[in-house]
Amino acid sequence: MKRWIGRWLVAVAVLHTGVALALFGNTYRTMWSDGIWGAGVRGAGHSAAAWFLLFGILALAAGLAVSAVERSGARLPRSLGVALLGLAVLGIVLMPVSGFWLVLPPALALLRPARDGTDRAARSGG
């Protein structure tokens, strides 16, 4: 079984959050100094900054969860691969110059049948 998918997603999340801080550092400082409550709806720049940071946190949570499943020895559901592939394709179509390309390797790995020839989803109930 592959045990790199969760770590990959965690790395993408850390990279994503680092890019968020680099791109929106001044915006985050302004949001904090002006008051954090409602800061994400004060304009398009604030909304983009908020969503960029929030998506990194969500990706981190997903990566940590996937890592835990991988460590337990349980199979990851094929549906996770389908969802990640959908996210990657939509993200790439909407924003070709983005990190969504980094979601393709784990998505495709989850969609490949297990090495013993049986379907991963059939054995995991996913």
C-alpha positions, 0 to 999 in steps of 0.5 A: 500500500502507498504511504506517501499520499498523506505526507504529500498532501501535508507538504502541499498544504504547508507550501500553500500556506507559505505561499499565502503568507508570502502573497497576502502577508500585508493583507493579513496584517491589515486584517489583524490590525483593523479587527479580525471579525468580518475581515474576510468580507471587506473586499475581494483582496481580503476574501481571496486572502482568507480563502487562500489561508483557509484552504491551506488549513483544510488541505493540512487537515485532509493530509493528516487524516489520510496519513493516519489512515495510511499508518493504520494499514486501512485502504483509502477509498477510491472516492477520495481519488475521484474527489481529489481528481475533480478538485485538481481538474476544476482548479487547473481549468479555472487557474492553470498557473496554480498549485492544483497540478500538485493534487494530480499525483495523489489523485491518480495514485488513489485511482489506480488499482492495488498492486495485487490486482484487486480494486481498492474501493471494493475492499474498503467499502468506498 
